[in-house]
């Protein structure tokens, strides 16, 4: 079995899904494997994102949220719990260049991770993988694990 197939198989398993560090390659292999496995892939570039409002705007665009998205934490949780507008066998969200958001609005960054992590756990109970890969240059954020 080649690396792409192994990666695809891993991403299709809800049991291991959750929040992870984005690998150094920027998630190119992850995105390709997820797409080949029927998973919805969303990329949000957080370069220069410095606050909650901008984070929510970029997440909404990346995940194709419906027009009724309320641009607050509760609305984020609600949309992540539904995803009916984007049918897929599971989801991979790649948050690229998250350092600025983490530094400029650390409490909002941690709140976002908590909401995303809860969504991944909730989807796992339905055997639907929901992966979140966070691109940070610094290692050691307690909420993130190695993939």
WOVENGI-V718195 format. One record per residue. N is the residue number from 1. RES is the residue in one letter. PSI is psi in degrees with one decimal (none if undefined). NEAR is the number of other C-alpha atoms within 8 Angstrom. Layout:
# WOVENGI-V718195
n = (N/N)
res = (RES/RES)
psi = (PSI/PSI)
near = (NEAR/NEAR)
This chain:
# WOVENGI-V718195
n = (1/2/3/4/5/6/7/8/9/10/11/12/13/14/15/16/17/18/19/20/21/22/23/24/25/26/27/28/29/30/31/32/33/34/35/36/37/38/39/40/41/42/43/44/45/46/47/48/49/50/51/52/53/54/55/56/57/58/59/60/61/62/63/64/65/66/67/68/69/70/71/72/73/74/75/76/77/78/79/80/81/82/83/84/85/86/87/88/89/90/91/92/93/94/95/96/97/98/99/100/101/102/103/104/105/106/107/108/109/110/111/112/113/114/115/116/117/118/119/120/121/122/123/124/125/126/127/128/129/130/131/132/133/134/135/136/137/138/139/140/141/142/143/144/145/146/147)
res = (X/X/X/X/X/X/X/X/X/X/X/X/X/X/X/X/X/X/X/X/X/X/X/X/X/X/X/X/X/X/X/X/X/X/X/X/X/X/X/X/X/X/X/X/X/X/X/X/X/X/X/X/X/X/X/X/X/X/X/X/X/X/X/X/X/X/X/X/X/X/X/X/X/X/X/X/X/X/X/X/X/X/X/X/X/X/X/X/X/X/X/X/X/X/X/X/X/X/X/X/X/X/X/X/X/X/X/X/X/X/X/X/X/X/X/X/X/X/X/X/X/X/X/X/X/X/X/X/X/X/X/X/X/X/X/X/X/X/X/X/X/X/X/X/X/X/X)
psi = (130.5/171.6/-39.5/-44.7/-40.5/-43.4/-42.7/-46.3/-41.9/-43.1/-26.5/-4.6/118.8/-25.6/-28.6/-2.4/158.3/-151.8/129.3/159.1/141.0/126.7/160.0/-26.1/3.4/10.8/14.3/-48.2/-38.1/-46.8/-42.8/-44.3/-41.8/-46.5/-40.5/-20.5/9.2/14.1/144.9/132.3/126.4/136.8/128.6/116.9/113.6/15.4/130.4/11.0/119.5/2.5/168.7/-46.4/-44.6/-38.9/-49.0/-37.3/-44.7/-37.8/-43.8/-42.2/-45.2/-41.1/6.5/40.6/148.6/164.3/-25.1/-2.8/126.7/1.9/46.4/172.2/-41.5/-41.5/-36.0/-48.7/-42.2/-45.8/-40.1/-26.1/-13.9/-73.5/18.8/-21.8/-9.8/75.8/129.8/167.2/-6.9/-177.3/146.3/120.9/122.4/115.9/100.9/144.3/54.0/-0.9/-46.2/-46.0/-43.0/-42.5/-44.9/-29.9/63.1/-42.5/-37.3/-38.3/-47.2/-36.6/-42.8/-44.6/-38.9/-45.6/-43.8/-41.3/-40.7/-39.6/-43.4/-42.4/-42.4/-43.7/-34.8/-32.0/-19.9/10.5/35.6/119.2/135.5/105.1/140.2/119.0/122.9/121.7/107.1/142.6/-31.0/140.5/165.1/10.3/121.7/-29.0/-13.6/142.6/162.6/143.3/none)
near = (4/5/6/9/9/9/10/13/9/8/13/13/11/12/7/7/14/11/15/12/12/14/8/5/6/8/11/7/8/9/10/9/13/16/10/8/10/9/13/13/11/10/9/12/9/13/9/6/10/12/10/9/8/9/12/11/9/11/9/10/9/10/8/7/11/6/4/5/10/6/9/8/8/6/10/13/11/8/10/9/9/6/8/5/6/7/7/8/10/11/13/14/13/14/14/14/11/14/11/12/15/12/8/8/11/9/6/10/11/9/8/9/10/8/11/13/11/8/12/14/10/9/13/13/7/6/9/12/17/15/13/14/13/14/14/11/5/6/5/5/6/5/6/10/8/5/6)
